[in-house]
Structure formats: structure tokens, C-alpha cells
Amino acid sequence: MAVRVHELAKEFGVESKVVLNTLKDMGEYVKSASSTVEAPVVRRLNEEHGEALRAQGAKKSGRKAPAQAEAAPAAAPTQAAAPAAPAAPAAPTPGPAAPAAPARTPGPVPGPRKAPEPAPVAKKAPAAPAAPAAPAAAATPAPEAPTRTPGPTPGPRPSAGGARPGNNPFSSTQGMQRNTPRPPAAREGGSGSGAAPTPGGMPRPNPAMMPRQSGLPGPSAGRGAPGRPGAPGRGGPGGAPGRGGPGGGGGGFAGRPGGGGAPGRPGGGGFSGPPRTGGPAGRNTRGGTQGAFGRAGGPVRRGRKSKRAKRQEFDQMQAPAIGGVRVRKGNGETVRLTRGSSLADFADKIGADSASLVEVLFHLGEIVTATQSANDETLLLLGEELNYNVEVISPEDEDRELLESFDIEFGEDEGAEEDLAPRPPVVTVMGHVDHGKTKLLDALRSSNVVDKEAGGITQTIGAYQVATDVDGTERRITLIDTPGHEAFTAMRARGAQATDIAILVVAADDGVMPQTVEALNHAKAAGVPIVVAVNKIDKPDADPTKVRGQLTEYGLVPEEYGGDTMFVDVSAKAGTGLDALLEAVILTADASLDLRANPHQNAEGLVIEAHLDRGRGPVATVLVHRGTLKVGDSIVAGPAFGRVRAMLDEYGNNIEEATPSRPALVLGLTAVPGAGDNFMVVADDRLARQIAEKREARERNALLAQRTGRRTLEDFMSSMEKGETDELLLILKGDGSGSVEALEDALAKIDVGDEVALRVIDRGVGAITETNVMLAAASNAVIIGFNVRPQGKATELADREGVEIKYYSIIYNAIEEIEASLKGLLKPEFEEAQLGTAEIRDIFRSSKIGNIAGCMVTSGTIRRNSKARLLRDGSVVADNLDFSSLRREKDDVSEVREGFECGLVLRGFNDIKVGDVIETFEMREKPRA
Ligand SMILES: Nc1nc2c(ncn2[C@@H]2O[C@H](COP(=O)(O)OP(=O)(O)OP(=O)(O)O)[C@@H](O)[C@H]2O)c(=O)[nH]1
């Protein structure tokens, strides 16, 4: 599973931005310290830059020697791992789940991969004896232990291991879509097999894994946490003891706090860990977790206030001063903050004064007020400085906690093994431009429709199902209708993954091209198996063999060459090979994935497309992951809710219910959700509304935090020098997610230079609401309505608040106007225009008005109001002068032309000589290109 940048940074012992920059240099798309990084990328990072980063980290911690000496080992995983490794063989008796463990982790692969797990534990808590590591180690197959070498990737690797939740390591991941309930052993013990290893970072299917997959993951496989070595033992009030406590926590084992006995949260804190598995321990510690839901954590406040004040005074006496500010430093306690928390929230959690945090940040070069929403990086920076382990709760975790507060669990199949039924694979078509993705989707749609009788022409709802005959059985496949990996990646970036299998289209006449590789990498990063469609084989210059050879270099080895990737030659144009392609998809799914879901529960799934339909209101195409969605269900989808009024299939037919992997167009939502939002059926409308409202509020906060951005002192200074940077803030509303995205993309491409920036602070589908207007008013933004109008009192409010709303129905017009207004924000640019020159022929000295130059105008005109410079022997003696007097004969004049004599006085400048040249010029505004 993915780890976050700051977690990686912690492991290397460097600042997040160092890792961030390294990743960016590697071409990875990472935005902030809380961006997630997939296991393969982590591996690459380790291979390519691991040593350098660690060296840097070691240097850094060395520098801080006296104060943070204890932190030094953290930067040296090798040292840290050393004590842990021996602990493994010494492990007395395996943990409760251990007996099962070897069976679940067959093959030598898991051994070395899991090896680093103890490392983070030891790393994070260097002071902790080896003992706590033992249970964790014990949980891994003992024979493997001695062979362990502390790999270079202590943290992330285990996470990759833990990243395959559910019985289906390749399917929709992110912990949201685990399909099989975990066996009790795993739940209770949590340790053993938690790692659910995938083969050495290669997310390829491996049939050997099958039996294990179906019985897997312990809580460790939960999302997020397993990969975070820092996650174990989230400090409750006890703070420090939590760290490094549950030994298992380190590597993604994590299940139970039993290991270390510390009051930390069970290390993994997996998706479902706390509610289901933690038992009382889990619950209690969760309660102790600092303010996950608003309640401030921090020290327990008891006793009289004056006493506390005294205590604080005492603490502060010992507190190191940061730039003259005294703030009590932490001991590495974990502080959990939601996105967009303010410094006041932070201060509240650590029992400090928010003003001093503002000051600390100021000394670190950031200007943030106490109540302003701070962005993730700022919170992490502050945490690092004050020695707190700040965890900015990820959007997914936040949502999970939000749902938990309603006692709802998302992403799990209910019931037991026997409740699961097979479901069709969901497939995305990817490939290079013009290699035939669209054509292939069209061909598959028209030739393999499920119900030829009923349908006829399919409608574009974002996905459709086809059927194919494999070994005499009709098998269905759900195809996502948006070709290309962009949509796939965009969804994944939101923590959603709809795809089980990717069809990689490669034109046989063109071969592997840049986007082929890109698509391939995206699929690999997501752990999605690939079936290659070698397209356009009807073309005379088609060379399917070459394509096979080329892809082999990228690790896709055709089955016929002994590999495990199926290659199928097709012609989307001629319609050949389509059945074979579908069969290959089914065979690949059968071999590497366990696609089952419980159809008898409340439906859950993903929104894959949504827009506002003029006649029908908000419509959303959803893909059911588990359960059965029925007309009449109360549903919440992202920040939208409602009741399913009607459902349509891809033929436009009304359907009463949609089973797993079935795409359906849902009518009846109150708002338009975003593509990639999850949806679920809840008990009643009221609950749906409450969840939706909470999500919307949360989203707004996060947006505000984003908006406040990170403005450093340096930025501040440089913009001051430049005369302040200007920014045009926009809120985009449109009639469909496609148009809003298109508009935003186009706007992002407008470039009028560095001085003026354009930032879209919110976007959405549907009418312009009062909320939009409020946000615009609060942030001085302009609202762009694309084919939409205001709703309710939005116009009134906009008038009152002075918010500008602009309406467009043609993207081009919107872009043109916005570009023009951006240019309007530009400060005028001036250039110098030469006006004339005059030569000093004589000098008249006057005590009253200074030296008067008697001149002959040698070119152009000398104007009274123009600027002047004095040249002597070709060099500038004085610049930017102006005239206090210009006369012709005895008259004051405003200008004198070439060939005439004049007398002039330079204001405040008397050092003139005969023969000097006076050059005059004026500054003219330059038209913008
Ligand atoms: N001869 C031949 N031409 C094909 C075949 N498949 C697609 N084409 C042609 O290739 C061109 C590109 O096909 P598209 O389906 O638009 O390709 P795409 O990958 O969807 O392209 P983008 O959407 O631009 O990324 C079209 O002119 C198709 O007619 C095929 O099997 N044989």
C-alpha cells in the first residue's frame, strides 16, 4: 500500500521536502508531504536515491547532536535493524496467529520482503529493548528470519506487503474494497500473515498466492497505517509510550496492541482495525487518540488552573527557544490533525499557546495566523520543529472516521466466505494516442452486447457490460467507457480504484510509444494485471511480434514466451480477435484475481461519471462493488445524497436493481457527486443527508486550507519587491464534470507570466449555490458559471456580498475573457522612449537658480516635463534628472525643437560642463503581447 511522503522522509531522517523534490525529480506526481506514494515508486526511490537520502538524514541528525541525540539512530536504519534481526530467531513462541502464518506465506519471497519490518520498530523507538520486536518477528515464519537482511527499504516494503488487502490483491485496493472478511485468527492475532505479501514489489498475479488471498489480511492490511512505521502506538495521553510500543506496529503487522503493551493505538490502525478487531483495547486507545474527532487531546487537564499555569511556566523555562520563542517541545508524541487545521487547533492539542506557534512559524519563514487553516506542509513543518509526530489525517482516513462516527463501515464485504458470489471483472482500456482505444471500445460494445434483443444501441453512461462465452459459460465483463489512463489515474488519486484489469492497446504498426509505457506504469503501480491487445493487425505494416518483444523489456512477458501476460492480436476496425481478447481478460481474472462480492448487503461502490441533466437533474453512473443497489434505496455519494428514484442500464432501460460490477445510471441525487467518489446505501434519508453535509463541510475546510496556500517570507519579500503578486481566484461551476475539467485544464494553460497567477479554489457540477457565493466572498474569488445559473438566493447573496458571477456557454469565450482579465491584473510595463538631445554650449551661473545650461538642441525635442540624463564623453554622469526650468530667449516654454537654442536648469544638479550632452526621454506604457 501506499505510504506518504512525510513518512518516507521520516524514515530517511530528512525533511519532507527533500523526499518531495527527489520524487518530483523522478517524475512522480506528488504534491505535498501528505501525498501518497505507491510501493513500486518507493522501491525505485530506495534503489535510486535511498543511500543519498539516508546519508543526508544522518548528516542532519548529526548536526542536531546534543538536543536530539536520541533521534540519531532513527536516521540509520541499518543500525536500528541490527538489534531487531537477532530478536527474531530468539522469539520464544509465535503469536497466536503464527501457526497459520507459514501456511499463508509460502515461498521464500515473503521472507526477505518482510524482513525489514522489525526495523522500523527498532528505528522508531531506539530506546525500546529488542523484546517488543519479538512478537512481531515471531509472527513471520521463523525459518525465514535468519535470512533476513535489513533491506534498504525498511518502511515501504512492508507496506507493499500489507498493501494487498482482501482476498484480491489486484483488485480495487486502497483498503476500500476488501472483499473477504478476515478470518478470526487474523483478526485477533493480527500479526502473522498481515503482510499478505505480493511478490517482490511486482504486482503481477501469482496463482501461488490464491489460497492465501482468500483468507487474508489481518488488520495490518488496513489502509495507510501498515506502511507507516511511524504509525504504531499513536500516543494517547501517555504520548511517548505509544511509540514503538506494539512491536507489530512497525511493519504492518500491527494487529494488536498486545505486542508492546503500550497504550498506543494498535499499530496498524487498519481500515477496519479499530472497530472490528481492536476489541476493548482498540476502542479505548482510540478514545485516547488525540482528538480525532474534534475533542482536543493533549495533556489531561486537572487541578487548579494556577497550578497548571505554574507548571507550564516551569516547562517553558526549560523549553528551548526557537528564534527567541519559548515553546515546550514534544517527545515525539503523535498529534493527529485534520486537513486544514489551524495553529490554534494544533496549540490546543499540545497545550501550548497559539500565538507562540505563530511566532515559531514566523521564525521558520512562514506567515500563518492562529485561526487560519494551515496546509499540511505547514503543520508537518511545525511538528518537526517542535518534535511532535504530526499526522495529517488523510482524506480517506477522515472519511472513514466520519463514517465510523455514524457507525458505518465502508469497503468490506459483510458476512462469511459463503456469502460471496463471483462478480465480473471491471476493465479499463489504456494505450497510446491513436492506437485504437476508442475504436476497440466501440467494437466490443457493438459486437458483444449482453442483451442484443433488448438494447440495440448502447448509450454512453460511462461504462457498459459485454458478454463472452468461455468454456461454455457466459461470462460478463464491465468495461469503463473512458479510454486512457488519465481518468484511471485521476480516480486513483482520489483513493478510488474501479479497475480490476487493464487492457493495454498497442498498435501493431506503431509499437510501444511513450503513453504505452505511461499507461503500463500506471497499471503496474496500481497492481492491476494487464492484458495486451495488439491492435491494427489488419494493417500491412503490422508487426505484432515486435510489440511482444518491446513489451518484454518492460516486464510484460507474453505467455507464449514463458511469461504470464496474455497478448491478443486484434483488429478493432475489422472486428477480429475481440472474443479472444475478452476470453484473455476472463482467464487473467480467473488466474490472478479473486473477484467475489457479497450481493446481499447494502450496496457500496464508486461513482464513475456524473453530470447535471437538464431534464433529470443530477445523474450519476455508479459501479456497484458489493451489495445490490435498488430503486428506493437511500444513498449517499460523496457530498451528494438522495434516494434512488430510477436506475437505467447502458441501453437506457429502466432497471430495478444493480448487482456487483454492474454500472447503472442513478437518478434522484440532490447534487452532482464527483467521479471517483464512493457511494453507499444507508438506512434512511436523514442519515444520508447528515453524512453528505459533514462531507461537504469537511471539503470546504480543506479547500480553505488549500487556498491559504503556503506563503513563505521569501515569497512575501520577493512579491513586495516586485510590487506584490496578484492572483485571480476562481470558482468553477459547470453542467458536467467533463466541461468543468476541460475548463479548468484550459485555464491552467493560460500563462501571462509570473506576476499574475490564476487559482481555481473550488469547482463543481450543478447550479451556483449560496455556499459557492459564500466561499467566493470569503476569498475574493470570481465565480464562473458554465451553462449553469444560480440557485435559490445565490444571486441575491452575490449582490449583497459583491461577488462577481460570470456566465458562459462557450469554453473559448470563458478562456478569452479570463485571460484578458488576468492581463488586466498585470501591472503596466513601461519602456523608455528617447525624445531628443541637446549639447551644452555655455554655462551661466546664478546663485539663485543654480547653473543654467545654454544648449543647442541637436536632435528631437527637449520637453520641459520629460526625464533627462547627462552624458559626458559618452558616459552617463547623472540619470533620471528633470528640469526646473526651460526657456527660449526669455520665455518659459514647454518644449524646444531641434536646431534651436535654449536655456535650461537641471533640478538639483549643478555639475555641468560645456560639451556635456543632455538626453531626454519619457517612460511609455508598453502594450502587452
Ligand atoms: N486499420 C486499422 N485502423 C484502426 C484500428 N483501430 C483503430 N484504427 C484507427 O486508428 C485511428 C485511431 O483510433 P482511435 O480509436 O480514435 O484511437 P484512440 O487510441 O482512441 O485515440 P485517442 O482517443 O486520440 O487517444 C482511427 O482512425 C481508427 O479508425 C484497426 O484495428 N485497424
The ligand as a Gaussian input file, in Angstrom:
#p B3LYP/6-31G(d) Opt

LIG

0 1
 N       -6.514000      -0.261000     -39.752000
 C       -6.948000      -0.118000     -38.534000
 N       -7.181000       1.102000     -38.045000
 C       -7.623000       1.216000     -36.784000
 C       -7.835000       0.090000     -35.971000
 N       -8.248000       0.523000     -34.766000
 C       -8.300000       1.862000     -34.823000
 N       -7.919000       2.288000     -36.038000
 C       -7.847000       3.656000     -36.494000
 O       -6.889000       4.343000     -35.731000
 C       -7.295000       5.676000     -35.518000
 C       -7.293000       5.981000     -34.038000
 O       -8.261000       5.201000     -33.381000
 P       -8.959000       5.668000     -32.065000
 O       -9.828000       4.596000     -31.611000
 O       -9.509000       7.020000     -32.195000
 O       -7.655000       5.744000     -31.148000
 P       -7.576000       6.188000     -29.660000
 O       -6.473000       5.383000     -29.076000
 O       -8.887000       6.119000     -29.014000
 O       -7.101000       7.641000     -29.840000
 P       -7.197000       8.845000     -28.791000
 O       -8.602000       8.876000     -28.303000
 O       -6.814000      10.009000     -29.620000
 O       -6.214000       8.527000     -27.733000
 C       -8.680000       5.806000     -36.123000
 O       -8.530000       6.399000     -37.371000
 C       -9.141000       4.379000     -36.271000
 O      -10.014000       4.203000     -37.335000
 C       -7.583000      -1.199000     -36.522000
 O       -7.739000      -2.237000     -35.899000
 N       -7.137000      -1.228000     -37.796000

